[in-house]
Each structure stands twice: as structure tokens, then as C-alpha cells.
Amino acid sequence: MDDDGSQSLLSGFHLVNRVGFLISTPTVPARVTIRVRLDSQRHGALATANRRRVLKAERVIVDYAPGSRLENLTDLLADLRHWCDEHDEDFRNLDDLAERHYVAECINEED
């Protein structure tokens, strides 16, 4: 709990007032601290925006081909790689950028 009574998640390893453990797959760079305030209104707005993103992706995946969602997603990812080859784009760099966008959409970074 923060000094103002709100709750937040803080990157790193801490033993004070811990309620549970969260382990993320993206690593936090050295000397960077990420604090996520658990503000219900803000969290609700972020959750709503991310839910819209999920629904847009769902429409693309379902409409992509007559296969299952997992088959369609796999085919779409493979075809996006082909698209990048055709247009001389670096899929791995774009995927790294997409991951940074994803992380930014999931957490609130504070200085």
C-alpha cells in the first residue's frame, strides 16, 4: 500500500507488505523502475481499451480463413512474415516494436 492508501505494483524484488508475487515475461531494463498504480477508474479505462484491441484481433483471426482460431492465427503470422519479405520489412524488428507497444498498453510507467 502506498502512502496515500492506494495500492500499486512495483518492479523488482521487495519483501515489504507483499501480498503476492507477479512474474512478467518482458524483463525490466537495469536502473528502470516501473510502478503500476491500481487505480480502479484508470485500470477500467485501460482494460476497456485493451478489450477493444482483443475484439479487433478476434475479428481478423476469425475471418482470416475457415480454420480454427489457432490455425488462422498461425497462418496469419506466417503470412505476415511473407508480407514483410515481399515489402522488404524486418519482421523481427516490427515484432519487437509490437511487444513494446503491448507492454506500454498493459502497464502504466511512472518516473
DSSP file (Angstrom, degrees, kcal/mol; ACC not computed):
  #  RESIDUE AA STRUCTURE BP1 BP2  ACC     N-H-->O    O-->H-N    N-H-->O    O-->H-N    TCO  KAPPA ALPHA  PHI   PSI    X-CA   Y-CA   Z-CA
    1    1 A M              0   0    0      0, 0.0     6,-0.2     0, 0.0     5,-0.1   0.000 360.0 360.0 360.0 135.6    0.0    0.0    0.0
    2    2 A D    >   -     0   0    0      4,-3.9     3,-1.9     1,-0.1     0, 0.0  -0.261 360.0 -97.6 -79.7 171.0    1.3    3.4   -0.9
    3    3 A D  T 3  S+     0   0    0      1,-0.3    -1,-0.1     2,-0.1     0, 0.0   0.807 124.3  54.1 -59.1 -31.0    1.5    6.4    1.4
    4    4 A D  T 3  S-     0   0    0      2,-0.1    -1,-0.3     1,-0.0     3,-0.1   0.383 122.2-104.1 -87.6   5.8   -1.8    7.8    0.0
    5    5 A G  S <  S+     0   0    0     -3,-1.9    -2,-0.1     1,-0.3     2,-0.1   0.334  83.2 121.7  92.0  -7.6   -3.6    4.5    0.7
    6    6 A S        -     0   0    0     -5,-0.1    -4,-3.9     1,-0.0    -1,-0.3  -0.427  58.8-123.4 -83.8 164.5   -3.7    3.3   -2.9
    7    7 A Q        +     0   0    0     31,-0.3    31,-3.2    -6,-0.2     2,-0.3  -0.801  31.6 171.6-106.9 151.1   -2.2    0.1   -4.0
    8    8 A S  E     -A   37   0A   0     -2,-0.3     2,-0.4    29,-0.3    29,-0.3  -0.982  30.4-123.4-151.2 162.1    0.4   -0.4   -6.7
    9    9 A L  E     -A   36   0A   0     27,-2.8    27,-3.1    -2,-0.3     2,-0.4  -0.902  26.9-162.5-105.5 138.1    2.7   -2.9   -8.2
   10   10 A L  E     -A   35   0A   0     -2,-0.4    25,-0.2    25,-0.2     4,-0.1  -0.979  18.8-119.4-126.6 132.4    6.4   -2.1   -8.3
   11   11 A S  S    S+     0   0    0     23,-2.7     2,-0.2    -2,-0.4     0, 0.0  -0.277  75.0  39.8 -66.3 155.3    9.1   -3.8  -10.4
   12   12 A G  S    S-     0   0    0     21,-0.0     2,-0.5     2,-0.0    -2,-0.1  -0.511 100.0 -52.5 103.2-173.0   11.9   -5.6   -8.7
   13   13 A F        +     0   0    0     -2,-0.2     2,-0.3     2,-0.0    -2,-0.1  -0.928  59.0 169.5-109.4 121.9   12.1   -7.8   -5.7
   14   14 A H        -     0   0    0     -2,-0.5    -2,-0.0    -4,-0.1    -4,-0.0  -0.988  26.7-170.3-136.7 142.1   10.6   -6.4   -2.5
   15   15 A L        +     0   0    0     -2,-0.3     2,-0.5     2,-0.1     3,-0.5   0.418  57.7 103.4-108.9  -1.0    9.8   -8.0    0.9
   16   16 A V  S    S-     0   0    0      1,-0.2    -2,-0.0     0, 0.0     0, 0.0  -0.730 100.0 -21.3 -91.0 126.7    7.8   -5.2    2.5
   17   17 A N  S    S+     0   0    0     -2,-0.5    -1,-0.2     1,-0.2     2,-0.2   0.798  84.7 175.5  52.3  36.8    4.0   -5.5    2.6
   18   18 A R        -     0   0    0     -3,-0.5    -1,-0.2     1,-0.2     3,-0.1  -0.526  22.2-178.7 -78.0 141.8    3.9   -8.1   -0.1
   19   19 A V        -     0   0    0      1,-0.4     2,-0.3    -2,-0.2    -1,-0.2   0.707  65.9 -31.6-104.3 -34.0    0.5   -9.6   -0.9
   20   20 A G        -     0   0    0      2,-0.0     2,-0.4     0, 0.0    -1,-0.4  -0.934  65.5 -89.9-168.0-174.5    1.6  -12.0   -3.7
   21   21 A F        -     0   0    0     -2,-0.3     2,-0.4    -3,-0.1    -3,-0.0  -0.933  25.7-171.8-118.6 139.8    4.1  -12.4   -6.5
   22   22 A L        -     0   0    0     -2,-0.4     2,-0.5     2,-0.0    -2,-0.0  -1.000   4.5-167.3-126.7 131.7    3.8  -11.5  -10.1
   23   23 A I        -     0   0    0     -2,-0.4     2,-0.3     0, 0.0    -2,-0.0  -0.980   7.6-160.2-121.0 124.2    6.3  -12.6  -12.7
   24   24 A S        -     0   0    0     -2,-0.5    -2,-0.0     2,-0.1     0, 0.0  -0.716  19.1-138.8-102.4 154.1    6.3  -10.9  -16.1
   25   25 A T  S    S+     0   0    0     -2,-0.3     2,-0.3     2,-0.1    -1,-0.1   0.887  87.2  73.5 -78.6 -39.5    7.8  -12.3  -19.3
   26   26 A P  S    S-     0   0    0      0, 0.0     2,-0.2     0, 0.0    -2,-0.1  -0.605  85.2-132.5 -72.5 133.9    9.2   -8.9  -20.5
   27   27 A T        -     0   0    0     -2,-0.3    -2,-0.1     1,-0.0     0, 0.0  -0.560  11.5-122.5 -84.7 151.6   12.2   -8.0  -18.4
   28   28 A V        -     0   0    0     -2,-0.2     3,-0.1     1,-0.1     4,-0.1  -0.818  33.0-114.9 -92.0 127.0   12.7   -4.5  -16.9
   29   29 A P    >   -     0   0    0      0, 0.0     3,-1.5     0, 0.0    -1,-0.1  -0.190  42.8 -83.8 -59.0 153.3   15.9   -2.9  -18.0
   30   30 A A  T 3  S+     0   0    0      1,-0.3     3,-0.1     3,-0.0     0, 0.0  -0.250 114.7  16.6 -56.5 144.4   18.5   -2.2  -15.3
   31   31 A R  T 3  S+     0   0    0      1,-0.2     2,-0.5    -3,-0.1    -1,-0.3   0.670  99.3 117.1  62.6  21.1   18.0    1.1  -13.5
   32   32 A V    <   -     0   0    0     -3,-1.5     2,-0.5    -4,-0.1    -1,-0.2  -0.977  46.5-164.4-116.8 130.3   14.4    1.3  -14.6
   33   33 A T        -     0   0    0     -2,-0.5     2,-0.5    77,-0.1    77,-0.2  -0.951   0.4-163.6-114.3 131.2   11.6    1.2  -12.1
   34   34 A I        -     0   0    0     -2,-0.5   -23,-2.7    75,-0.1     2,-0.5  -0.963   5.6-174.6-115.5 125.5    8.0    0.6  -13.2
   35   35 A R  E     -A   10   0A   0     -2,-0.5     2,-0.6    75,-0.2   -25,-0.2  -0.983   6.0-164.8-119.4 126.7    5.2    1.4  -10.8
   36   36 A V  E     -A    9   0A   0    -27,-3.1   -27,-2.8    -2,-0.5     2,-0.3  -0.936  11.8-149.0-112.9 109.9    1.7    0.4  -11.7
   37   37 A R  E     -A    8   0A   0     -2,-0.6     2,-1.5   -29,-0.3   -29,-0.3  -0.614  11.9-136.6 -77.7 134.5   -0.9    2.2   -9.6
   38   38 A L        +     0   0    0    -31,-3.2     2,-0.6    -2,-0.3   -31,-0.3  -0.502  39.8 162.2 -92.3  66.8   -4.0    0.1   -9.1
   39   39 A D     >  -     0   0    0     -2,-1.5     4,-3.5     1,-0.2     5,-0.3  -0.791  33.4-147.3 -87.9 117.1   -6.5    2.9   -9.7
   40   40 A S  H  > S+     0   0    0     -2,-0.6     4,-2.3     1,-0.2    -1,-0.2   0.859  94.1  47.5 -61.3 -39.1   -9.8    1.3  -10.4
   41   41 A Q  H  > S+     0   0    0      2,-0.2     4,-2.0     1,-0.2    -1,-0.2   0.951 117.7  41.3 -66.5 -47.6  -11.1    4.0  -12.8
   42   42 A R  H  > S+     0   0    0      2,-0.2     4,-2.6     1,-0.2     5,-0.2   0.923 114.9  51.4 -65.7 -43.1   -7.8    4.2  -14.8
   43   43 A H  H  X S+     0   0    0     -4,-3.5     4,-2.9     1,-0.2    -1,-0.2   0.903 108.7  52.7 -59.7 -40.3   -7.5    0.4  -14.7
   44   44 A G  H  X S+     0   0    0     -4,-2.3     4,-2.2    -5,-0.3    -1,-0.2   0.896 109.2  48.4 -62.3 -40.3  -11.0    0.1  -16.0
   45   45 A A  H  X S+     0   0    0     -4,-2.0     4,-2.4     2,-0.2    -2,-0.2   0.910 113.5  47.0 -66.5 -42.0  -10.2    2.5  -18.9
   46   46 A L  H  X S+     0   0    0     -4,-2.6     4,-2.7     2,-0.2     5,-0.2   0.918 111.8  50.7 -64.9 -42.5   -7.1    0.6  -19.8
   47   47 A A  H  X S+     0   0    0     -4,-2.9     4,-2.3    -5,-0.2    -2,-0.2   0.895 110.5  49.9 -62.3 -39.4   -9.0   -2.7  -19.6
   48   48 A T  H  X S+     0   0    0     -4,-2.2     4,-2.1     2,-0.2    -2,-0.2   0.922 111.7  47.5 -65.1 -44.7  -11.7   -1.3  -21.9
   49   49 A A  H  X S+     0   0    0     -4,-2.4     4,-1.7     1,-0.2    -2,-0.2   0.920 114.3  46.6 -63.2 -43.2   -9.1   -0.1  -24.5
   50   50 A N  H  X S+     0   0    0     -4,-2.7     4,-2.2     1,-0.2    -1,-0.2   0.859 108.6  55.8 -68.3 -34.0   -7.3   -3.4  -24.4
   51   51 A R  H  X S+     0   0    0     -4,-2.3     4,-2.4    -5,-0.2    -1,-0.2   0.903 105.7  52.0 -63.3 -40.1  -10.6   -5.3  -24.7
   52   52 A R  H  X S+     0   0    0     -4,-2.1     4,-2.2     1,-0.2    -1,-0.2   0.899 108.3  51.7 -61.5 -39.7  -11.3   -3.3  -27.9
   53   53 A R  H  X S+     0   0    0     -4,-1.7     4,-2.3     1,-0.2    -2,-0.2   0.914 109.2  49.9 -62.5 -42.1   -7.9   -4.4  -29.2
   54   54 A V  H  X S+     0   0    0     -4,-2.2     4,-2.7     1,-0.2    -2,-0.2   0.917 110.1  50.1 -62.3 -43.9   -8.7   -8.0  -28.4
   55   55 A L  H  X S+     0   0    0     -4,-2.4     4,-2.0     2,-0.2    -1,-0.2   0.880 109.8  50.5 -65.4 -38.1  -12.1   -7.8  -30.2
   56   56 A K  H  X S+     0   0    0     -4,-2.2     4,-1.8     2,-0.2    -1,-0.2   0.936 113.1  46.2 -63.0 -45.2  -10.4   -6.2  -33.3
   57   57 A A  H  X S+     0   0    0     -4,-2.3     4,-2.8     1,-0.2    -2,-0.2   0.898 109.1  55.8 -64.0 -39.7   -7.9   -9.0  -33.4
   58   58 A E  H  X S+     0   0    0     -4,-2.7     4,-2.8     1,-0.2     5,-0.3   0.911 105.8  51.1 -59.0 -43.6  -10.6  -11.6  -32.9
   59   59 A R  H  X S+     0   0    0     -4,-2.0     4,-2.1     1,-0.2    -1,-0.2   0.919 112.2  46.5 -60.8 -43.5  -12.5  -10.3  -36.0
   60   60 A V  H  X S+     0   0    0     -4,-1.8     4,-0.9     2,-0.2    -2,-0.2   0.935 114.8  46.4 -64.2 -45.9   -9.3  -10.6  -38.1
   61   61 A I  H >X S+     0   0    0     -4,-2.8     3,-0.6     1,-0.2     4,-0.6   0.926 114.4  46.0 -65.2 -45.8   -8.4  -14.0  -36.8
   62   62 A V  H 3< S+     0   0    0     -4,-2.8     3,-0.4     1,-0.2    -1,-0.2   0.896 117.9  43.2 -65.2 -39.8  -12.0  -15.5  -37.2
   63   63 A D  H 3< S+     0   0    0     -4,-2.1    -1,-0.2    -5,-0.3    -2,-0.2   0.543  92.8  86.3 -82.5  -6.9  -12.4  -14.0  -40.7
   64   64 A Y  H << S-     0   0    0     -4,-0.9    -1,-0.2    -3,-0.6    -2,-0.1   0.897 106.0 -24.1 -65.7 -42.4   -8.9  -14.9  -41.9
   65   65 A A     <  -     0   0    0     -4,-0.6    -1,-0.2    -3,-0.4     7,-0.1  -0.945  67.7 -95.2-159.7 171.7   -9.7  -18.5  -43.1
   66   66 A P  S    S+     0   0    0      0, 0.0     3,-0.1     0, 0.0    -3,-0.0   0.460  91.3  98.4 -78.6   2.4  -12.2  -21.2  -42.5
   67   67 A G  S    S-     0   0    0      1,-0.2    -2,-0.2     2,-0.1    -3,-0.0  -0.003  86.1 -70.3 -78.7-173.2   -9.9  -23.0  -40.0
   68   68 A S     >  -     0   0    0      1,-0.1     4,-2.9     4,-0.0     5,-0.2  -0.264  49.8-103.8 -70.5 165.3   -9.9  -22.8  -36.2
   69   69 A R  H  > S+     0   0    0      1,-0.2     4,-2.8     2,-0.2     5,-0.2   0.918 123.2  49.3 -57.2 -44.3   -8.8  -19.7  -34.4
   70   70 A L  H  > S+     0   0    0      2,-0.2     4,-2.3     1,-0.2    -1,-0.2   0.913 112.4  47.0 -65.3 -42.5   -5.4  -21.2  -33.6
   71   71 A E  H  > S+     0   0    0      2,-0.2     4,-2.8     1,-0.2     5,-0.2   0.926 113.9  48.8 -62.1 -44.1   -4.8  -22.3  -37.2
   72   72 A N  H  X S+     0   0    0     -4,-2.9     4,-2.8     2,-0.2    -2,-0.2   0.911 111.2  48.9 -63.5 -42.9   -5.9  -18.9  -38.5
   73   73 A L  H  X S+     0   0    0     -4,-2.8     4,-2.5    -5,-0.2    -1,-0.2   0.924 112.5  48.4 -63.0 -43.7   -3.6  -17.1  -36.1
   74   74 A T  H  X S+     0   0    0     -4,-2.3     4,-2.2     2,-0.2    -2,-0.2   0.930 113.9  46.2 -61.9 -46.1   -0.7  -19.3  -37.1
   75   75 A D  H  X S+     0   0    0     -4,-2.8     4,-2.9     2,-0.2    -2,-0.2   0.898 111.7  52.2 -63.9 -40.6   -1.4  -18.8  -40.8
   76   76 A L  H  X S+     0   0    0     -4,-2.8     4,-2.4     2,-0.2    -2,-0.2   0.926 110.0  48.1 -62.1 -44.8   -1.8  -15.1  -40.3
   77   77 A L  H  X S+     0   0    0     -4,-2.5     4,-1.5     2,-0.2    -1,-0.2   0.912 113.8  47.2 -62.8 -42.0    1.6  -14.8  -38.5
   78   78 A A  H  X S+     0   0    0     -4,-2.2     4,-1.9     1,-0.2    -2,-0.2   0.924 112.7  49.3 -63.7 -43.8    3.3  -16.8  -41.2
   79   79 A D  H  X S+     0   0    0     -4,-2.9     4,-2.6     1,-0.2    -2,-0.2   0.843 106.1  56.2 -67.2 -32.9    1.6  -14.8  -44.0
   80   80 A L  H  X S+     0   0    0     -4,-2.4     4,-2.3     2,-0.2    -1,-0.2   0.858 105.4  52.6 -65.5 -33.7    2.7  -11.5  -42.3
   81   81 A R  H  X S+     0   0    0     -4,-1.5     4,-2.3     2,-0.2    -2,-0.2   0.926 109.7  48.1 -64.3 -43.6    6.3  -12.8  -42.4
   82   82 A H  H  X S+     0   0    0     -4,-1.9     4,-2.6     1,-0.2    -2,-0.2   0.913 109.8  53.0 -61.6 -41.5    5.8  -13.4  -46.2
   83   83 A W  H  X S+     0   0    0     -4,-2.6     4,-1.9     1,-0.2    -2,-0.2   0.921 108.5  49.9 -59.4 -44.1    4.3   -9.9  -46.5
   84   84 A C  H  <>S+     0   0    0     -4,-2.3     5,-3.0     1,-0.2     4,-0.2   0.905 110.3  50.2 -62.3 -41.1    7.4   -8.4  -44.7
   85   85 A D  H ><5S+     0   0    0     -4,-2.3     3,-1.2     1,-0.2    -2,-0.2   0.938 111.1  49.0 -60.2 -46.2    9.7  -10.3  -47.1
   86   86 A E  H 3<5S+     0   0    0     -4,-2.6    -1,-0.2     1,-0.3    -2,-0.2   0.824 118.1  39.7 -63.0 -33.4    7.8   -9.1  -50.1
   87   87 A H  T 3<5S-     0   0    0     -4,-1.9    -1,-0.3    -5,-0.2    -2,-0.2   0.182 112.0-114.6-105.5  15.1    7.9   -5.4  -48.9
   88   88 A D  T < 5 +     0   0    0     -3,-1.2     2,-0.3    -4,-0.2    -3,-0.2   0.883  66.4 145.0  54.1  44.5   11.5   -5.6  -47.6
   89   89 A E      < -     0   0    0     -5,-3.0     2,-0.9    -8,-0.1    -1,-0.2  -0.843  54.4-120.0-109.8 149.8   10.4   -5.1  -43.9
   90   90 A D     >  -     0   0    0     -2,-0.3     4,-2.3     1,-0.2     5,-0.2  -0.787  21.6-167.0 -93.3 103.5   12.1   -6.7  -41.0
   91   91 A F  H  > S+     0   0    0     -2,-0.9     4,-2.8     1,-0.2     5,-0.2   0.893  85.8  53.4 -58.7 -42.4    9.5   -8.8  -39.2
   92   92 A R  H  > S+     0   0    0      2,-0.2     4,-2.4     1,-0.2    -1,-0.2   0.907 109.9  47.2 -63.1 -41.8   11.6   -9.3  -36.1
   93   93 A N  H  > S+     0   0    0      2,-0.2     4,-2.4     1,-0.2    -1,-0.2   0.916 113.9  47.8 -64.3 -41.9   12.2   -5.6  -35.6
   94   94 A L  H  X S+     0   0    0     -4,-2.3     4,-2.5     2,-0.2    -2,-0.2   0.884 110.9  51.5 -65.8 -37.0    8.5   -5.0  -36.1
   95   95 A D  H  X S+     0   0    0     -4,-2.8     4,-2.2     2,-0.2    -2,-0.2   0.894 109.0  50.6 -66.4 -39.4    7.6   -7.7  -33.7
   96   96 A D  H  X S+     0   0    0     -4,-2.4     4,-2.0     2,-0.2    -2,-0.2   0.919 111.4  48.4 -61.7 -43.3   10.0   -6.2  -31.1
   97   97 A L  H  X S+     0   0    0     -4,-2.4     4,-2.2     1,-0.2    -2,-0.2   0.907 109.8  52.3 -62.6 -41.7    8.2   -2.8  -31.6
   98   98 A A  H  X S+     0   0    0     -4,-2.5     4,-2.7     1,-0.2    -1,-0.2   0.883 106.9  53.2 -62.0 -38.6    4.9   -4.5  -31.3
   99   99 A E  H  X S+     0   0    0     -4,-2.2     4,-2.7     2,-0.2    -1,-0.2   0.908 107.8  50.4 -64.0 -40.5    6.0   -6.0  -28.0
  100  100 A R  H  X S+     0   0    0     -4,-2.0     4,-2.4     2,-0.2    -2,-0.2   0.902 111.3  48.8 -63.8 -39.5    7.0   -2.6  -26.7
  101  101 A H  H  X S+     0   0    0     -4,-2.2     4,-2.1     2,-0.2    -2,-0.2   0.933 111.0  50.8 -62.4 -45.1    3.5   -1.3  -27.7
  102  102 A Y  H  X S+     0   0    0     -4,-2.7     4,-1.1     2,-0.2    -2,-0.2   0.925 111.0  47.4 -58.8 -47.3    1.9   -4.2  -26.0
  103  103 A V  H >X S+     0   0    0     -4,-2.7     4,-1.8     1,-0.2     3,-0.6   0.919 111.4  51.0 -62.1 -43.6    3.8   -3.7  -22.7
  104  104 A A  H 3< S+     0   0    0     -4,-2.4    -1,-0.2     1,-0.2    -2,-0.2   0.847 109.9  50.7 -63.1 -33.1    3.0    0.1  -22.8
  105  105 A E  H 3< S+     0   0    0     -4,-2.1    -1,-0.2     1,-0.2    -2,-0.2   0.711 113.6  45.7 -76.4 -19.7   -0.7   -0.8  -23.3
  106  106 A C  H << S+     0   0    0     -4,-1.1     2,-0.3    -3,-0.6    -2,-0.2   0.705 115.4  37.7 -95.9 -23.0   -0.6   -3.2  -20.3
  107  107 A I     <  -     0   0    0     -4,-1.8     2,-0.6    -5,-0.1   -71,-0.1  -0.880  68.5-131.3-130.5 160.9    1.2   -1.1  -17.7
  108  108 A N        -     0   0    0     -2,-0.3     2,-0.4    -3,-0.0   -73,-0.2  -0.936  24.7-152.4-112.0 110.0    1.5    2.4  -16.6
  109  109 A E        -     0   0    0     -2,-0.6     2,-0.4    -5,-0.1   -75,-0.1  -0.688  14.0-174.5 -86.2 131.9    5.1    3.6  -16.3
  110  110 A E              0   0    0     -2,-0.4   -75,-0.2   -77,-0.2   -77,-0.1  -0.955 360.0 360.0-122.7 144.7    5.8    6.3  -13.8
  111  111 A D              0   0    0     -2,-0.4   -77,-0.1   -77,-0.1    -1,-0.1   0.481 360.0 360.0 -73.0 360.0    9.1    8.1  -13.2
